[in-house]
Structure formats: C-alpha cells, structure tokens
Amino acid sequence: MTPTHDDPSPEGAPPSRVSLAYANLLGPAMDSGGGVDPLRLAPGGDLDARFAEALGVFHEREAAGELGFVALPGDAEARDTVQELADSFGQWFEDLVVVGIGGSTLGGRALADALLGSHWNDRTPDEREHYPRIHFLENPDPDTVTALLARVDPRTTLFNVISKSGSTAETMALFLVIEEAVEAAVGPEKARGHFLFTTDPEDGVLRRLARERGIPALSVPPAVGGRFSVLSPVGLLPAAVGGVDLAELLGGAGDMLGRCRSPRLAENPAGLLAVLLHAADRELGAPIHVMMPYADRLRSLALWFQQLWAESLGKARRTDGTSAGTGPTPLAALGAVDQHSLLQLFMEGPADKVVIFLRVVEAGVSVTIPRRHPAEPALAYLGGHTLESLLEAERRATAEALRVAGRLSATLELSRLDARTLGGVFMLFQVATVLAGALYGVNPLDQPGVEAGKGFTYGLLGREGSTAPTLRDEDEGGFRA
C-alpha cells in the first residue's frame, strides 16, 4: 500500500483535499536502496519520537504567543476589515500595485497567481468582472519601476505599500518614487487617497504617516513575521481585491491547522513532511529540497516556499548557542519546463536532492489535443489525449525515473486550485517549517543573516545611526578581465 496522508472533507462540504504521497522517500520503494525505514515512523520508532519532541516545541512556542500565524484563520475581525476595504476603497480603482519585498509580496503573488491566474491583468474588465488589475512591485530596478509607472495611470491606481517595520530600504525607496509621481498626477491633497499601508499596528514610519495624513492602514500582527504573513492582511488584501473568497481561504487553513496538531505522526502531514525532509538532509545526504509544481499557477508558490524554508532554517547557530551551520537549500522548479533543464542534474548529478512534486488533480479547464497528421508517429500518438493528462503523465514518468535511479521524491496532491485547498497548503508548509526548526534545533522565526545585510546597506546609504562597513576594493589585486 502506498503511504499517503489524506484530508477527508467535512461532511456535506465539497471534496477539497490535500494529500501527501511519500512512498518514494521510503526504503522499500527505492530500487537502488536508500530511503527512510518506514518502521522508524511507526509508534515507538525514533523518527516518531523526534516528531513528538518537535510538536512539543511547537506547542510551547504557540503558548508563548510566538506563532502568530496560527491565530490568523480565526481572526474574523481582520478578515472583515480587509474585505470591507477591498469591497469599497479597493474597487474604486482600475489597478492595484502592491509595493513590498520578500514576505511582503511573495505570499500575495502566490495567492493571486494560483487563484486568479498569471494572465489576470491581460483579461478584459468584463472577464475580470471589473475587479482591478493587480501588479507586484518588489525589486527597486529602475527599468521595472519606470515601465510600470508608465503603464498604469496614477489617477486610477491604488498603491498598497507593505512594510511591517516601515524601514525596509527597497520598499521605502519605491514608496518615495511613487509618492512623487502620484502627487505630480493628482496633486498633494488628493495623493493620500491613492495609498493604503500595511504595517505595524503601532510603530514605524508608515503608521506615523497614516495617522498624520489620514491614510488607511491595515495591521500586521506583532507575532507574525513577513514570511509567515500570507494569511494576514499582507496577503489577504490583494487576494480580496481580486475577488478571492477569504472565508474559504482561511477556513481551509484552519482545517489544516487542526490536522497539523495531531500527536499521531501518521495523521499529521506537517509532521511527516518535516521529519522526512530533515532525515533526507541529515541522514541521506539530500540537503537540496526542490519544490516542483506541475501547474503554471503554482510557480509563485514554489518561490514562496523557497523563502520560507531558506530564511527559517538556514542558521549559523542553534537555539542552545552551539554552532549549527545548518539548513537545507530549497530550489524552485516547474514541471514540465524544468524536465528540459534541471532533470538531467536531478537524475545523474549528485544524489543530494529531494523533489517535492505539486499535482493538481482536477484541472480548472480541459484542452483536448486534436487528432491530426495520422501518418506522423511523432504527432499521431498525442491525439485524443488532453494537455492536463500529458502533464500528469510527465510528472508520473519523472517520479518513476527518479525512483528507479534511487533519487528521493514525494508528491503533494491538491484536489483543485480553489481558495480552501490553497489555504490548507499555506498552513501545511508554515507548520512544517516550525517543526523542522525544532528538529534542526534552530529558531525558525528570526533572520540574523538578513539583518546583517540590511545594516550594511543602511550604512552605505548614510542612514542616521548606521555605520558604513569598510569595503574591500573589488579591483584589489587586479582581478578583472
């Protein structure tokens, strides 16, 4: 029997399942040996015991108020506030530009791409049911900024500036550029009506500006870090502006959270994911964890996971103060595109990777491949199949090829791309990250390496109170071709 972890839907609800198939991480499935002994996952096994300890750490951190993301599915007040703004303020505009970086935009983009589609902005107003176009402005690349500001009309655009601290250099630089452009278009008095801030509930520059100028502002709960903020107003506002059902999204997250509290490893998908990926890294020599969706709409979700896994687990020191130098390396790939670029490496390169396939069981649309050119064998066999069946055949073939070659993989199956299912997926990965942090012995909620880089940036740009680092001359020694 293939080990899976299924999510039975509540009685009376339409089926909306998330299933983890992990047989190809276990020894019995691997033709070339390797893999985890399934007995270690059973009650009394050592991996089951490690899971119990990690879950205990999870509960301790939750009780201490450190895991703010677990409270988000039940925060009806925040959900209603976001919905009210989206239904009124957000719908006055033809375009929404979300301005942020990292966790401030990766989750929102993943939500929008998955539930609205990557070509949302290319649809006509009627096709979008007159919901606004949605853009994400992240990197302060002058080419990108200039092109976007030339494409949208500031007079009919809402800018959602997201920075919990209000001091993120990239985001605040973009805000200053945009603020000047909007004031030039509509005048200083009307400019404030084109901004919405998402920031700390009490402190920071954006909160002060919101109070001084009467700019609407949504709050990021204090215990919710950027990479864990997708189900907070950070991700909910752009989703709601596009018409996503927030109750379904948060309901799915709440359902998954309940499953991920189970003390039985066989019934806890986050526990299985964390324990198996940790074992793959520390015991099986596979520290590179590849997220490979077989749906274009989930490409951004893989990038969101990449930040979540990397920033949470890549730490130099453990919580007990000892040196760690630890953490898996996440990699985002896309099936079937990266079968033609990365798969050769996955198959015959170093056996240091686990591939986590994402599969959507029920495609939103179906496209039948026409039966044409029967005399051409390279074309004739495709006729009568569907594009979605082609993708699934390629995924299954890739998983089997990896298995035969002794390479580790697992598959996360989503019944369909709807709000409830996606909410569950976000919660699954967030809980798994905290559990993995406990297994690695690191704090998954901080990011000291990122903060060090920020400090150097502040110093180089002359921010008050910051010290510029002494930089090595990049031409030192004449190393330039």
C-alpha positions in Angstrom: 0.0 0.0 0.0 1.4 3.5 -0.9 1.9 5.6 2.2 -0.3 8.7 1.8 -1.8 11.3 4.1 -5.3 12.3 3.0 -7.5 15.2 4.1 -11.1 14.0 4.3 -13.5 16.9 3.6 -16.0 17.8 6.3 -19.4 16.1 5.9 -21.6 18.0 3.5 -18.7 20.1 2.1 -17.5 19.7 -1.5 -14.3 17.5 -1.6 -11.3 19.7 -1.2 -8.4 17.5 -0.3 -4.7 17.8 0.2 -2.8 14.5 0.2 0.9 13.8 0.7 2.2 10.7 -1.1 5.6 9.9 0.4 6.3 6.3 -0.5 9.2 7.4 -2.7 11.0 8.7 0.4 11.0 5.3 2.0 13.4 2.4 1.6 11.1 -0.3 0.3 10.3 1.9 -2.8 13.8 2.6 -3.8 15.3 0.1 -6.3 18.8 1.3 -5.6 18.5 1.3 -1.8 18.4 4.3 0.4 15.3 6.0 1.8 13.8 6.0 5.3 12.9 2.8 7.0 9.1 3.1 7.5 9.3 1.4 10.9 11.1 4.5 12.2 7.9 6.4 11.6 5.7 4.0 13.4 4.8 4.5 17.1 7.9 3.7 19.1 10.2 4.5 16.2 13.0 7.1 16.6 11.5 9.5 14.0 8.1 9.3 15.7 9.9 10.2 19.0 11.6 13.2 17.3 8.3 14.3 15.9 6.8 14.2 19.4 9.6 16.4 20.7 9.2 18.9 17.8 5.5 19.1 18.3 6.1 19.8 21.9 8.3 22.7 20.9 5.6 23.9 18.6 3.0 23.9 21.4 5.4 25.7 23.7 6.1 28.5 21.2 2.4 28.8 20.4 1.6 29.1 24.1 4.2 31.8 24.5 2.5 33.8 21.7 5.4 33.4 19.3 3.5 31.7 16.4 1.1 34.5 15.4 0.3 32.8 12.1 -1.7 30.1 13.8 -4.3 32.6 15.0 -4.9 34.1 11.6 -7.5 31.6 10.4 -9.8 32.6 13.3 -9.2 36.4 13.1 -12.6 37.3 11.8 -12.1 41.0 12.6 -9.0 41.3 10.5 -10.7 39.3 7.7 -13.8 41.6 7.7 -11.7 44.8 7.8 -9.7 43.6 4.8 -12.9 42.6 3.0 -14.5 46.0 3.7 -11.6 47.8 2.2 -11.4 45.6 -0.8 -15.1 46.0 -1.5 -15.1 49.7 -1.2 -11.7 51.5 -1.3 -10.0 48.9 -3.5 -12.8 48.8 -6.1 -12.6 52.5 -6.8 -9.5 51.8 -8.9 -8.6 50.1 -12.2 -5.2 48.9 -10.9 -3.7 47.8 -7.6 0.0 48.0 -7.2 1.4 46.0 -4.2 4.7 47.5 -3.1 7.0 45.4 -0.9 9.7 42.8 -1.0 10.3 39.3 0.4 7.5 38.1 2.6 5.5 41.3 1.9 4.8 40.2 -1.6 5.8 36.6 -2.2 2.7 35.2 -0.5 0.3 37.7 -2.1 1.7 37.0 -5.5 1.4 33.2 -4.9 -2.2 33.7 -3.9 -3.0 35.9 -6.9 -1.3 33.7 -9.4 -2.8 30.5 -8.1 -6.4 31.7 -7.7 -6.6 34.4 -10.4 -4.2 33.1 -12.9 -0.9 34.5 -14.2 -2.7 36.3 -17.1 -5.2 38.1 -14.9 -4.1 41.5 -16.0 -4.5 40.6 -19.7 -8.2 39.9 -19.3 -10.8 42.5 -20.2 -12.7 44.3 -17.5 -15.7 42.1 -18.2 -13.6 38.9 -18.0 -12.3 40.1 -14.6 -15.8 41.0 -13.5 -14.4 44.6 -13.2 -12.0 43.6 -10.4 -8.8 45.7 -10.7 -5.6 44.5 -12.4 -3.0 43.6 -9.8 0.7 44.3 -10.0 3.5 43.4 -7.6 6.5 45.9 -7.4 9.3 44.3 -5.5 12.8 44.9 -6.8 13.9 48.6 -7.0 15.1 48.1 -10.5 14.7 51.5 -12.3 13.7 49.8 -15.6 10.9 47.9 -13.9 9.7 50.9 -11.9 9.7 53.2 -14.9 7.9 50.7 -17.1 5.1 50.1 -14.5 4.5 53.7 -13.8 4.3 54.4 -17.5 1.7 51.6 -17.9 -0.7 52.4 -15.1 -2.5 55.7 -14.6 -1.7 57.1 -11.1 -5.2 58.7 -11.1 -6.9 55.4 -11.2 -4.4 53.3 -9.3 -4.2 52.3 -5.6 -0.8 51.6 -4.1 -0.6 49.2 -1.2 2.7 49.8 0.5 3.7 46.9 2.7 6.4 47.0 5.3 5.9 45.9 8.9 8.8 47.9 10.2 8.3 50.8 7.8 12.1 50.9 7.3 12.7 48.3 4.5 15.1 50.2 2.3 13.8 48.8 -1.1 10.2 49.3 -0.2 10.6 52.8 1.2 12.6 53.9 -1.8 9.9 52.7 -4.1 7.3 54.5 -1.9 9.1 57.8 -2.2 9.4 57.5 -6.0 5.7 56.6 -6.3 4.6 59.3 -3.9 6.2 61.9 -6.0 4.7 60.5 -9.2 1.2 60.4 -7.7 1.4 63.9 -6.3 2.5 65.1 -9.8 -0.5 63.5 -11.3 -3.3 64.4 -8.8 -1.8 67.0 -6.5 -0.6 66.7 -2.9 -4.1 66.9 -1.3 -5.6 64.1 -3.4 -2.5 61.9 -3.3 -3.3 60.3 0.0 -6.4 58.8 -1.4 -4.2 56.6 -3.7 -2.4 54.9 -0.8 -3.1 52.1 1.6 -0.4 51.0 4.1 0.0 47.5 5.6 2.3 47.8 8.6 2.9 47.5 12.3 -0.3 48.3 14.3 1.5 51.0 16.5 5.0 51.9 15.3 7.1 52.8 12.3 7.2 55.4 9.6 4.2 54.1 7.6 2.0 54.0 10.8 3.0 57.6 11.6 2.3 58.8 8.0 -1.1 57.0 8.1 -2.1 58.9 11.3 -0.8 62.3 10.1 -2.3 62.1 6.6 -5.4 60.0 7.2 -4.2 57.2 5.0 -6.0 53.9 5.6 -3.7 51.3 7.2 -4.0 47.6 7.8 -2.1 45.9 10.7 0.3 43.1 10.6 0.0 41.3 14.0 3.2 41.7 16.0 3.9 38.0 16.3 3.5 37.4 12.5 6.8 37.6 10.6 7.0 38.5 7.0 7.4 35.0 5.6 4.6 33.8 7.7 2.2 36.6 6.8 0.4 35.3 3.7 -2.8 34.7 5.6 -2.6 38.1 7.3 -3.7 41.4 5.7 -0.4 41.3 3.8 -1.7 38.6 1.5 -5.4 38.9 2.1 -5.8 42.4 0.7 -4.6 41.8 -2.8 -6.5 38.5 -2.9 -9.7 40.1 -1.8 -9.3 42.9 -4.3 -9.3 40.2 -7.0 -12.4 38.6 -5.6 -11.0 35.7 -3.7 -13.3 34.2 -1.0 -11.4 35.0 2.2 -13.6 32.9 4.4 -12.9 29.8 2.2 -9.1 30.6 2.2 -8.9 30.9 6.0 -11.3 28.1 6.5 -9.0 25.7 4.6 -6.1 27.0 6.6 -8.0 26.4 9.9 -8.9 22.8 8.8 -5.2 22.1 8.0 -4.1 23.6 11.3 -6.3 21.1 13.1 -4.8 18.2 11.3 -1.3 19.5 12.0 -1.9 19.5 15.7 -2.4 15.7 15.7 0.0 13.9 18.1 0.0 10.9 15.8 2.7 11.2 13.1 0.7 9.1 10.6 -2.2 11.7 10.8 0.0 14.8 10.8 1.0 15.9 7.3 3.2 18.8 8.5 5.0 16.4 10.9 5.6 13.8 8.1 6.9 16.5 5.8 9.3 17.9 8.4 10.5 14.6 9.7 11.1 13.1 6.3 12.8 16.1 4.8 15.0 16.5 7.9 16.0 12.9 7.7 16.7 13.2 4.0 19.1 16.1 4.7 20.9 14.9 7.8 21.0 11.2 7.2 20.6 10.5 3.5 22.8 13.3 2.0 20.0 15.2 0.4 20.0 18.8 1.7 18.6 20.3 -1.5 14.8 20.3 -1.4 13.2 21.0 -4.8 9.6 22.3 -5.0 8.3 21.3 -8.4 4.7 22.2 -9.2 3.1 20.8 -12.4 0.9 23.8 -12.9 2.0 27.3 -14.0 -0.4 28.8 -11.4 1.7 27.3 -8.6 5.1 28.6 -9.8 5.0 31.5 -7.4 4.0 29.2 -4.6 7.3 27.4 -5.1 9.1 30.7 -4.8 7.2 31.5 -1.6 8.2 28.1 -0.2 11.8 28.8 -1.2 11.9 31.9 1.1 10.0 30.2 3.9 12.3 27.2 4.0 15.6 29.0 3.4 15.2 32.0 5.7 13.7 29.9 8.5 16.1 27.0 8.6 19.4 28.4 7.2 21.1 29.4 10.5 24.6 29.5 11.8 23.8 28.8 15.4 21.3 26.6 17.2 19.0 27.9 19.9 21.3 26.4 22.5 24.2 28.6 21.3 26.2 25.9 19.6 27.4 26.2 16.0 24.9 24.8 13.5 26.0 25.9 10.0 22.8 24.1 9.1 19.8 24.3 6.9 18.5 22.7 3.7 18.7 24.6 0.4 15.3 25.0 -1.2 15.1 25.2 -5.0 12.0 26.2 -7.1 11.4 24.3 -10.3 8.5 24.0 -12.7 7.2 20.9 -14.4 7.3 20.1 -17.2 9.5 23.0 -18.2 12.4 22.1 -15.9 12.4 18.5 -17.1 14.2 20.1 -20.1 16.7 22.0 -17.9 17.2 20.6 -14.4 16.1 16.9 -14.6 19.4 15.7 -16.1 21.1 17.1 -12.9 18.4 15.5 -10.7 18.8 12.1 -12.4 22.5 11.8 -12.8 24.1 14.6 -10.9 24.9 14.4 -7.1 22.3 12.4 -5.2 21.7 15.3 -2.9 18.2 16.4 -3.8 14.6 15.6 -2.8 12.0 16.6 -5.3 8.5 17.5 -3.9 6.1 17.4 -6.8 2.9 19.5 -6.6 0.0 18.0 -8.5 -3.5 19.5 -9.2 -5.9 16.6 -9.6 -8.8 18.4 -11.2 -7.7 20.9 -13.7 -9.8 24.1 -14.0 -10.1 23.7 -17.7 -9.6 20.8 -20.1 -7.9 21.0 -23.5 -8.1 18.0 -25.8 -5.3 17.5 -28.2 -6.7 17.2 -31.8 -6.2 14.1 -33.8 -4.3 15.4 -36.8 -1.5 14.1 -39.1 -2.1 10.4 -38.5 0.7 9.5 -40.8 3.2 11.2 -38.5 4.0 8.9 -35.5 5.5 11.8 -33.5 2.2 13.6 -33.7 -0.4 10.8 -34.0 0.0 9.3 -30.6 -0.8 12.6 -28.9 -4.3 13.0 -30.5 -7.2 12.3 -28.2 -5.3 13.0 -25.0 -5.6 16.2 -23.1 -3.0 18.7 -22.1 -3.6 18.0 -18.5 -3.2 14.3 -19.0 0.1 15.0 -20.8 1.3 17.0 -17.8 0.3 14.2 -15.4 1.9 11.5 -17.5 5.2 13.6 -17.5 5.0 14.0 -13.7 4.4 10.3 -13.1 7.2 9.4 -15.5 9.6 11.8 -13.9 8.8 10.5 -10.4 9.2 6.9 -11.5 12.5 7.7 -13.3 13.8 9.3 -10.1 12.7 6.3 -8.0 14.4 3.8 -10.3 17.6 5.9 -10.2 17.4 5.9 -6.3 16.5 9.6 -6.1 14.1 10.7 -3.4 10.7 12.4 -4.1 7.3 12.9 -2.7 4.0 14.3 -4.2 1.7 16.8 -2.6 -1.7 16.4 -4.3 -4.2 19.3 -4.4 -7.7 18.2 -5.4 -8.2 21.6 -7.2 -6.9 25.1 -7.2 -9.5 26.7 -5.0 -9.3 29.0 -2.0 -9.9 26.4 0.6 -7.3 24.0 -0.7 -4.7 26.7 -1.1 -5.3 28.0 2.4 -4.6 24.5 3.6 -1.3 24.3 1.6 0.0 27.5 3.1 -0.8 26.4 6.6 0.8 23.0 6.0 4.1 24.4 4.9 4.2 27.0 7.7 3.6 24.4 10.5 6.1 22.1 8.8 8.7 24.9 8.9 8.3 25.4 12.6 8.5 21.7 13.3 11.6 21.4 11.1 13.2 24.3 13.0 12.7 22.2 16.2 14.3 19.2 14.5 17.3 21.2 13.4 17.5 22.9 16.8 17.3 26.4 15.3 14.9 29.4 15.7 12.8 29.4 12.5 11.3 32.8 13.3 14.4 35.0 13.1 16.8 36.0 10.2 20.1 37.4 11.6 21.9 36.9 8.3 19.3 39.1 6.5 19.5 41.7 9.3 23.3 41.9 8.9 22.9 42.7 5.2 20.3 45.4 5.9 22.7 47.0 8.4 25.4 47.3 5.8 23.0 48.7 3.3 21.8 51.4 5.7 25.4 52.4 6.5 26.4 52.6 2.8 23.4 54.9 2.1 24.1 57.1 5.1 21.1 56.3 7.3 21.3 58.1 10.6 22.6 55.9 13.4 24.1 53.4 11.0 27.8 52.8 10.3 29.1 52.1 6.9 31.2 48.9 6.6 34.8 49.1 5.4 34.5 47.6 1.9 37.2 45.6 0.2 38.2 47.2 -3.1 36.7 44.8 -5.7 39.6 45.7 -8.1 42.2 44.7 -5.4 44.9 42.6 -6.9 43.8 43.5 -10.5 41.3 40.6 -10.7 39.3 42.0 -13.6 39.0 40.5 -17.1 
